[in-house]
């Protein structure tokens, strides 16, 4: 065989080897769950196992195999054969009951450690190299945490709807001045005093315990229930009467001003 032919054969073999290697690399597709604000050594073994299990079920390919679990920003990965790429990517992206269940598992595990920033991507995860995802397919939503707290508070409103309770308290509804309805409860003794005011236009001021619900994602407070300890009737006073009364109170000299409200607001701003 001539040296030219031999060289050509070697070159072709080299090209074939390179192509084979490139095809092999292209065939390896890694799906990665990365938790940016968490470190592996902070997680319990059971949490790591649950996260890996959830990722595997979201990818949803039987041929998928375990890839790695890495320290740093916690990185958990599985590898999928190239002929399963399309279905695996579709499973990660689409919204299904199965996926929501597994995402909920991930959120639950992250919530144990107060972690929030996690995502699922695909690419090629290599040893001793910084992982650069080809595409982030799904960002794990932050778990919404609900908390309740109770505080002493007075409410102004009217009474409507009565439901006799089976226990020592009865349940009623307060319509606040802004139209919002709040479920409330009171003792049977207090209910007897309140009965004349049901479904009337009489304004009442209630004093008692308010229970609020707060949600971490919205930072909004919702008044969930109210326990009435006592109440009294609010007299209907016109705005003009209220201003005259406001001017007359104390030695503030506000009565000398044409608009005492504006002066009061001015002082608050100062």
N, C-alpha and C positions, 0 to 999 in steps of 0.2 A: 504494500500500500504506500503510495507516495506521501511525502511529508505534508503536501497541501491537503490531500484527502484526509489524512490523519488529523491534521489541525482542524479541518472543517468538521470532522466527526466529534472532536473534543469540544469545539465551540457549540455545536448543536446539543451535545449532552449537557453542557453547562447551562445553556438556555433552557433546556427541558427541566433541569434541576431547579433553576431559578423560578420558572413558571409554576412548577409543582409546589415549591415553597410558598410562592405568592398566593396560589390557589388555596393552600392549606391555611395560610394566615387569613385570607378573606373568608374562609369557611368557618373560622372560629368567631363566634359572636358572643360577647359577654354581656349579661344584664346585671347591672350594678345598683344596689341600694346603698346610697351614701348618706351618712348622718353627719352633717357638717359641724354641729355644735356638741358632738358626743365623742367620748374616747372609749375604746374597746375595754380597757382595764376597769372602767367604771360600771360595766354591764355584767349582770349575773349570767351564768352559763345558760340558764333557762330562757332568758330574754334573747340571747344570741340565737339559740335554737328556734325560738318562735319567729324571730325576724327572718331567718333563713328559710324556714318553712313557708311563711307568708309570701316571700319573694318568689319561691319556687312555684307556688300555686297561682300567683298572679301571672307569671310567665306561661304557665299552663301547658308545658310540653313534656311528655313522658321521657323523651330522650335527653332532657337537660341533665347536666351533671354538676356537682359541686365544683366551684372554681377556687375561691379563697375567702378568707376573712382576714382583713388587714387592720393594723393599728394606725394611729393618726386620727384623721377624721374617719370614724368607723366605716369600713367598706366591706360589704358582703356581696358576693357575686356567684352567679351560676353561668355555665357555658352551654350554648345551644348549637347543634349541628346546622350547617348552612342551609340544608333543605327544610329546616323548621323556622328559619328567620322570619318569614312573613307572618306566620300564624302567631309566633311568640310576640312580635311587635304589635300585632293587632290586639292580642290579649292584654297587653300592658296599657294600651291606649283606650280601648273601649270601656264603656261603663256597664258593668254587669253586677248582679247580686253577689256572685262569688267574689268579684274583685272588691266590692265594697266591704264584704266580710273580712277579707284579708287585710285591706287598708286599715280597717278598724283594729285588727290585731296589732298592726304596726304602731298605730296611734296610741294604743293602750300601753305598749311596751315603752314607747318614747315618753309617755306621760309619767311613768314611774320615776324617771330621772330628770323630769322637767326639760326635756329636749324638744325642739320644735322644727329644726331645719333639716329636712330629709327629702331625697328625690330618687327616682329610678331612671337610669339612663342605659344606653348600650354603647359598646365600643370594643376595644381590645385592651384588656388589663394585663400588663406585663410586669414580671418581677423586676424590682429595682428601677422602675421607671414611674414617673408621675402619670397617673391616669388622666387622660383627656377624653371625655366622652364625645362621641360623634353627634349624639343628640340626647337631650333630656326629654324623656317621654312623659314623665308624670311627676308632679310635685306633690308630696304628701301633705294634705291640708293640716293645719294646726288643730289639734283637738280642742274643741270648745269646752271649757270648764265652767260649770255652773256652781255658784255658791250662794248661800242665803245668810242673811244676818237680820237681827231684830233690834229695834230701837224705840224709845219712847217718842211719841209724835202726836200732834193734834191735827185733825182733818176737818175741813168744812164741807158740808154737803147735805143732801136730802136722803130720806129713807125710801126704799122700795123692796119688794119681794121678801117674804118671810118663809123660812123653812124650819119647822120644829125639829130640833135635834133629838137623838135617842139618848144622848148623854146629858151632862149637867149644863150644856150650852146650847143656844139656839143660833141659827144661821140666818143672816140678813144681808142685804146689799145696800151699799152706800153709793149714791151718785155724786161724784165730786163736782165742783163748780165748772170744771172744764169738760164735763160730760163723761169722764171715765168712770166705769163701774168697778167697785172694789168689794170683794166678798169679806164679810165681817161676822164676828160672833160675839155674843154677850151672855151674861147670866140670865136665868129665867126671871129673876127679880127685876133686873134692869130692863128686860124686854117689856114687862108690864108698863113701865114708865114711858117706853118708846112707842107703844102701840098707837097712841093718838096722832103721831106724826107720820105714819106710813102713808105713802102716795099723796102727800100734800106738798105745797110750795114752801113750807116752813124750813128755813135754813137752820141747821144745827152745827154746833162745834163739838166734835168728839175728842176725847182724850183717851189714849191707850197705847198699845204696842203694835207697831207696824213691822211686818216681815217683808223684806225685799229680796228679789232674785237678781243676781248680777252675772253677766256672761263675759268671759274673758275676751272674746273676739270683738264684741260690739261696745263694751264699756258702758252699756245702758243698764239702768236700774228699773225693775218692774215691781210695783207694789202687788204682792201676791195675796196677802190676807191682813186682816186688822182685828185686833181684840179690843172691844170697847170697855173701858173701865168706868167712864162717866161721861156726861154730856150736858150741854145747856143750849138754850135757844139763842140764836143770833138775831138781834133786831135789825130790820131792814132800814138802812140809813142811806140817804141819797149822797151823791158825791159832794154836793154843795154843803150839806150838813156836816159831812165828815171833815171837809176843809175848815169850816168854821170851828169845829171842835178841836181840830189839830192846831189852829192858830191860837186858841185860848189856853192851851196846855203849857204849863211851865213858865219859866222866865227867860225863854229863848229869844224873845223879841221878833219871832217869826211873824207875829201878827201884823207887824209894820210892813211886811212885803205883800205885794199883790199876788205873787205866786209862791207860796211857801214850799210847795213840792219841789219846784225848780231850785230853790235855795238849799233845800235839804239834800238834793242830788248833787248840787255843786260842792257842798261840804264833804259828801262821801267821796267824790272824785279827788278832792284835795287831800 
